[in-house]
Amino acid sequence: MIKTMLLLLDGVGDRGQPTLDGQTPLQAAHCPNLDRIAKAGETGLMVPLRPGIPLGTDQAHYLMFGYEPEEYPGRAVIDAIGENLNLSEEDIILRTSWATVDREDGKPFEPGGSGFVIKERFTPGISFQEAQDLAQALPKDFEGIRTEWFFSHDSHGFLILRDCIRHFDPRVSDTDPFYEGQRVMACSPFETASKKAEALASWLNRYLLAVHGRLSVNALNFKRQAAGE
């Protein structure tokens, strides 16, 4: 018998809009089923960590289910376990997306001026087979580090750096600016002065430049461009 059902409206929060007389889109929406559920149960707001500190979906959910912040392994690890990928404690795993960029002439690849601007963060319409074909262009071994790429869904996937934890510290920043029209960010150590984190960030920047070079001359990309994609 089901005793409790938890409905989490993740990401539904918004700001009041002038076009809606100051209401949020949810306040203005006609949603009789949600209204009926709310009246039959209890509603509330929750701060997963501390007031004023926004969290991503993955970490917020992790804390809501009772785990401690220091236990959080990162979204890539959680997602990879959900995909039944084979991982070891010596591996580092990163989430990836096929994205479309424009090159800024004369701009160096460095924080604040990466030389690439995001046109599409998640390139639409890539099939499973196209993703696999693009993945064939990725280096299988780059500067002595063995890499494997696995498809997840849509334009997303996983990049696993095998048997490299002795060389690297995974505490590095994202390269995704989260908004189209923004520069791709160079990877850098994140909240640490670790030399191994610095080594991984530097390796990833070189790896991404190498990947961009390979994908730029990939036959599938020429085919997609000819089709206006």
Disulfide bonds with the S-S distance in Angstrom:
none
